[in-house]
Amino acid sequence: MARIVIARQLPGKKIVTTDGDDLGRLVDVTINEQTGKLEFLIVEPNESLDFKDRLNINEEGYAYVPFDSVLAVSDYIIVDKRMLLTK
């Protein structure tokens, strides 16, 4: 049975990669207005992250994590590290 997560419970959730790296904290999400599908997690990246320079980071310093990389949501969000690296 699928677990339901309420949207207001998501901001501030810790995000970790499949390798156990602490990616950072969820700030917001982007949604495609036409399809209604989640596209990206907007993440405040962990400053000590060793691969931060390889993430898709905007001018405000937030990382855009493709929603397709999300594997699980519970006490924290688990994402597939291979799908994050842009360089």
C-alpha positions in Angstrom: 0.0 0.0 0.0 1.4 3.4 -0.9 2.2 5.8 1.8 0.7 9.3 1.5 2.8 12.3 2.3 1.1 15.7 2.8 2.8 18.5 0.8 3.1 20.8 3.8 5.2 18.1 5.5 7.8 18.3 2.8 9.7 21.6 3.2 12.7 21.2 5.4 12.9 17.4 4.8 16.5 16.1 4.7 17.5 14.7 1.3 20.1 12.0 1.0 21.5 10.2 -2.0 21.7 6.4 -2.6 25.3 6.7 -1.5 24.3 8.1 1.8 25.5 11.7 1.0 23.5 14.5 2.9 22.4 16.5 -0.2 20.6 19.2 1.8 17.1 20.3 2.8 14.0 20.6 0.6 12.9 24.2 0.1 10.1 23.8 -2.5 9.0 21.9 -5.6 8.3 22.8 -9.2 5.1 21.5 -10.9 4.3 21.4 -14.6 1.2 23.6 -14.9 -0.1 21.7 -17.9 0.4 18.1 -16.7 0.3 18.7 -13.0 3.4 16.5 -12.6 6.2 17.3 -10.2 9.3 18.2 -12.1 12.0 19.3 -9.7 12.8 19.5 -6.0 14.3 22.8 -5.1 17.0 22.1 -2.5 19.3 24.1 -0.3 22.4 22.1 -0.8 24.7 21.0 2.0 27.7 23.4 1.9 30.2 20.5 2.6 28.9 18.4 -0.3 31.9 17.2 -2.3 30.0 17.1 -5.6 28.1 20.4 -5.2 29.8 21.9 -8.3 28.3 19.1 -10.4 24.7 19.9 -9.5 22.2 22.0 -11.4 22.3 25.2 -9.2 20.5 28.4 -9.9 21.7 32.0 -9.3 20.2 32.0 -5.8 22.3 28.9 -4.8 19.5 26.3 -4.9 19.9 23.0 -6.5 17.3 21.6 -8.9 16.9 17.9 -8.4 14.8 16.0 -11.0 11.7 14.5 -9.5 12.5 11.3 -11.5 15.5 10.8 -9.2 13.3 10.4 -6.1 13.3 6.8 -4.9 11.5 7.1 -1.6 9.9 9.6 0.8 9.7 8.9 4.5 11.5 10.7 7.4 13.8 11.9 4.6 13.9 11.9 0.8 16.2 9.4 -1.0 17.4 10.3 -4.5 19.4 8.5 -7.0 22.8 10.2 -7.1 23.5 9.1 -10.7 20.6 11.2 -11.9 21.8 14.4 -10.1 25.2 14.9 -11.7 25.3 17.3 -14.6 29.0 17.5 -15.3 
